[in-house]
Amino acid sequence: MKIRDPYHLALTALTQFAGAGRFGWGMPLVTTAVAEELGLSPTPVREALARLAGEGVIEHRPGRGYFALSPSSSDIIELYELHGRLAQWALIRCGSSLVWPVAEKAGAPQERLERLFAQLVEASGNGALVRAHRRTVAQLRPIRIVEERVAPLPSEVVDRMEGLLSQARLDHLSPVVETYHSERAAHAQPVFAMMRKSAESIDQI
């Protein structure tokens, strides 16, 4: 890959924008406006948008164009249910063979937890699981940004998960993971309401 390859520059930038919650709920992503901001032609931007739409990071509405995700409260609940099942599958796949690295405590609780789940899924050795998890995380990131304003994640939750993983106590970790996802899903309605209020256009950011 060339360092200045326009397609990958557009893909990287748009992925970062979406993951950082820059695009407001349901915001239209105008190809020409994005291309102008990134200093690229519309073609690679359009290709990157199509790729992200295929991965579920943004939405493609035939005949209307591309839009930021506009998840409903039920969508948020379903995403957490899916993420929870992927995490539980990873725990089952790892079994007693899991050797957990020393936990990196740098970063906010949500960053640490995302890193923890990513390492857990990678340790499962299942490529399909890893890909499904990455797509789910990409869809959850803008939700989690808003969620931090509604119900910040206590660091004690992450501390406990890291501690159980370091001791390979997966039987004790499984119910903790289930509780975490249930509690996050319980905040879906206020998160949804705040996401709708916080919609902004790319020109205002």
C-alpha positions in Angstrom: 0.0 0.0 0.0 1.3 3.4 -0.9 1.5 5.9 1.9 -0.4 8.5 -0.1 -2.9 6.1 -1.7 -6.1 8.2 -1.9 -8.5 5.3 -1.2 -6.8 4.2 2.0 -6.3 7.8 3.2 -10.1 8.3 2.8 -10.9 5.0 4.4 -8.6 5.7 7.4 -9.9 9.2 7.9 -13.6 8.2 7.6 -13.1 5.2 10.0 -11.5 7.5 12.5 -14.3 10.1 12.2 -17.0 7.5 12.7 -15.2 5.9 15.6 -14.7 9.2 17.3 -18.4 10.0 17.1 -17.8 13.0 14.8 -20.8 12.2 12.6 -24.0 13.1 14.3 -27.0 10.6 14.4 -28.3 10.0 10.9 -26.1 12.8 9.4 -25.8 12.8 5.6 -22.3 12.2 4.4 -21.9 14.3 1.3 -19.1 12.8 -0.8 -18.0 16.2 -2.3 -17.9 17.9 1.1 -15.9 15.1 2.6 -13.5 15.0 -0.4 -13.0 18.7 -0.2 -12.1 18.5 3.5 -9.7 15.7 3.0 -8.1 17.2 -0.1 -9.1 14.2 -2.2 -11.2 13.6 -5.3 -14.7 12.3 -4.8 -13.9 8.9 -6.3 -11.7 7.4 -3.5 -14.0 9.0 -0.9 -17.0 7.3 -2.5 -15.2 4.0 -2.6 -14.3 4.3 1.1 -17.9 5.2 2.0 -19.1 2.1 0.1 -16.6 -0.1 2.0 -17.7 1.3 5.4 -21.3 0.9 4.5 -20.6 -2.8 3.6 -19.0 -3.2 7.1 -22.0 -1.6 8.8 -20.0 1.4 10.1 -22.2 3.9 8.1 -25.5 3.5 6.3 -26.2 3.5 2.5 -29.7 4.4 1.5 -30.2 3.6 -2.2 -31.0 6.7 -4.2 -30.2 9.0 -1.3 -26.6 8.5 -0.5 -24.5 7.7 2.6 -25.4 8.6 6.2 -24.0 8.2 9.7 -25.6 5.4 11.7 -28.9 6.3 13.3 -29.4 3.5 15.8 -32.7 3.3 17.7 -32.7 2.3 21.4 -33.6 -1.3 20.3 -30.6 -1.3 17.9 -28.3 -0.3 20.8 -29.7 -3.1 22.9 -29.2 -5.6 20.1 -25.6 -4.4 19.5 -24.8 -5.0 23.1 -26.5 -8.4 23.1 -24.4 -9.3 20.0 -21.2 -8.0 21.5 -21.9 -9.9 24.7 -22.5 -13.2 22.8 -19.3 -12.7 20.9 -17.4 -12.2 24.1 -18.9 -15.3 25.7 -18.1 -17.3 22.5 -14.5 -16.1 22.8 -14.4 -17.2 26.5 -15.7 -20.7 25.5 -13.1 -20.9 22.6 -10.2 -20.0 24.9 -11.1 -22.4 27.7 -8.4 -23.3 30.1 -5.7 -22.7 27.5 -5.9 -18.9 27.9 -2.6 -17.2 29.0 -3.4 -13.6 29.6 -0.8 -10.8 29.2 -0.1 -8.3 31.9 -3.0 -5.8 31.8 -2.2 -2.3 30.4 -4.0 0.1 32.7 -3.3 3.2 30.6 -6.3 5.0 29.2 -9.9 5.6 30.3 -12.0 2.6 31.5 -13.8 2.3 28.2 -10.5 2.2 26.3 -9.1 -0.5 28.6 -12.3 -2.5 28.3 -12.3 -2.3 24.5 -8.7 -3.4 24.5 -9.5 -6.3 26.9 -12.3 -7.6 24.7 -10.2 -7.3 21.5 -7.4 -9.3 23.1 -9.8 -11.9 24.3 -11.4 -12.3 20.9 -8.0 -12.5 19.2 -7.0 -15.2 21.7 -9.9 -17.3 20.5 -8.0 -17.9 17.3 -11.3 -17.8 15.3 -11.0 -15.5 12.3 -14.8 -15.2 11.7 -15.3 -14.2 15.4 -12.5 -11.6 15.2 -14.1 -10.0 12.1 -17.6 -10.0 13.6 -16.2 -8.4 16.8 -14.4 -5.7 14.9 -17.6 -4.7 13.0 -19.6 -4.7 16.2 -17.1 -2.5 18.0 -17.0 -0.1 15.1 -20.8 0.3 15.3 -20.6 0.6 19.1 -17.9 3.3 19.3 -20.1 6.4 18.6 -22.7 5.0 20.9 -20.2 4.5 23.7 -19.0 8.1 23.3 -22.4 9.4 24.1 -22.9 6.7 26.7 -20.0 8.0 28.7 -22.0 11.2 29.2 -25.1 9.3 30.3 -23.6 6.5 32.4 -19.7 6.6 32.7 -18.2 3.2 33.0 -16.7 2.6 36.5 -13.0 1.7 36.5 -13.8 -1.0 39.1 -15.7 -3.0 36.4 -12.6 -3.1 34.2 -10.3 -3.8 37.2 -12.4 -6.8 38.0 -12.4 -8.2 34.5 -8.7 -7.7 34.1 -8.1 -9.4 37.5 -10.2 -12.4 36.6 -8.6 -12.8 33.2 -5.1 -12.5 34.7 -6.0 -15.5 36.9 -7.6 -17.4 34.0 -10.9 -17.6 36.1 -13.1 -17.7 33.1 -16.0 -19.4 34.9 -16.1 -16.3 37.2 -15.6 -13.9 34.4 -18.6 -15.1 32.3 -21.3 -13.7 34.6 -19.4 -10.5 35.0 -19.3 -10.0 31.2 -23.0 -10.8 31.0 -23.8 -8.3 33.8 -21.7 -5.6 32.1 -23.6 -6.0 28.8 -27.0 -6.0 30.5 -26.2 -2.8 32.4 -24.9 -1.1 29.3 -28.1 -2.1 27.3 -30.2 -0.7 30.1 -29.0 2.8 29.2 -30.1 2.5 25.6 -33.1 4.9 25.8 -31.3 7.9 27.3 -28.3 7.3 25.0 -30.5 7.2 22.0 -32.2 10.4 23.0 -28.9 12.2 23.5 -27.5 10.9 20.2 -30.5 12.4 18.3 -30.0 15.8 20.0 -26.3 15.9 19.3 -26.5 15.5 15.5 -24.2 18.0 13.7 -23.2 18.6 10.1 -19.6 18.1 9.0 -19.2 21.8 8.2 -19.9 22.7 11.9 -17.3 20.3 13.4 
